[in-house]
């Protein structure tokens, strides 16, 4: 009888710990999503000469965040967003119409991020 009770407690503890692991993963995903959404904003009042530097910093931060995430869909989305910031970084400052095009295309990345994070 004691053996059955002990075995039941071990199984129950295993189920509880597995559930805690999933909760920890969900919190990690929620935290990563929150950080990514914070990084995704681009101040429209930024000095155009600072745009390449800011875009490069955001790309680096998104890549670092992607390295910490276990969820593959979220990781892929973060890397796609980082790639988009790299492309913005490479654009010429005097080609503002290209920047406007980039902003419109990047809206799809944000929609994907929101979908993955929900």
TAHUNOR-V405738 format. One record per residue. N is the residue number from 1. PSI is psi as a letter, one per 20 degrees, with the letter a starting at -180 (999 if undefined). OMEGA is omega in radians with two decimals (none if undefined). D_CENTER is the distance of its C-alpha to the mean C-alpha in whole Angstrom. Layout:
n: [N N]
psi: [PSI PSI]
omega: [OMEGA OMEGA]
d_center: [D_CENTER D_CENTER]
This chain:
n: [1 2 3 4 5 6 7 8 9 10 11 12 13 14 15 16 17 18 19 20 21 22 23 24 25 26 27 28 29 30 31 32 33 34 35 36 37 38 39 40 41 42 43 44 45 46 47 48 49 50 51 52 53 54 55 56 57 58 59 60 61 62 63 64 65 66 67 68 69 70 71 72 73 74 75 76 77 78 79 80 81 82 83 84 85 86 87 88 89 90 91 92 93 94 95 96 97 98 99 100 101 102 103 104 105 106 107 108 109 110 111 112 113 114 115 116 117 118]
psi: [g h g g g g g h h g g g h g g g h g h h g h g g g h h g g g g g g g g g h h h i q o o i j q p h h i g g g g g g g g g g h h g g g h h i p h o h g g g g g g h g g g h h h g h h h i q p h j m h h h g g g g g g h i h h g h g g g g g h i 999]
omega: [3.12 3.14 3.13 3.13 3.14 3.12 3.09 3.12 3.12 3.12 3.12 3.11 3.11 3.11 3.13 3.14 3.09 3.09 3.11 3.11 3.12 3.10 3.10 3.11 3.13 3.11 3.09 3.14 3.13 3.12 3.13 3.12 3.13 3.12 -3.12 3.12 3.07 3.12 -3.00 -3.13 3.10 -3.08 -3.12 -3.13 -3.11 3.06 -3.09 3.12 3.12 -3.06 3.14 -3.13 -3.14 3.13 3.11 3.11 3.14 3.11 3.13 -3.12 3.11 3.10 3.11 3.11 3.14 3.13 -3.07 -3.00 3.11 -3.10 -3.05 3.10 3.12 3.13 -3.14 3.13 3.11 3.11 3.07 3.10 3.11 3.10 3.12 3.10 3.06 3.12 3.08 3.14 -3.08 -3.11 3.12 -3.12 -3.07 3.11 -3.07 3.10 3.07 3.13 3.09 3.07 3.14 -3.13 3.13 3.13 -3.11 3.08 3.10 3.09 3.12 3.09 3.11 3.12 3.13 3.14 -3.14 -3.06 -3.13 none]
d_center: [50 48 47 45 44 42 41 40 38 36 35 34 32 30 29 28 26 24 23 22 20 18 18 16 14 13 13 10 8 9 9 5 5 8 7 4 7 10 9 9 13 16 19 22 24 23 26 25 27 23 21 21 20 17 16 16 15 11 11 12 10 7 9 9 6 6 10 9 8 11 10 10 9 6 6 9 7 5 8 10 8 10 13 13 13 16 18 18 19 22 23 27 27 30 28 27 27 25 22 23 22 19 18 19 17 14 15 14 11 10 12 11 7 10 12 9 8 12]
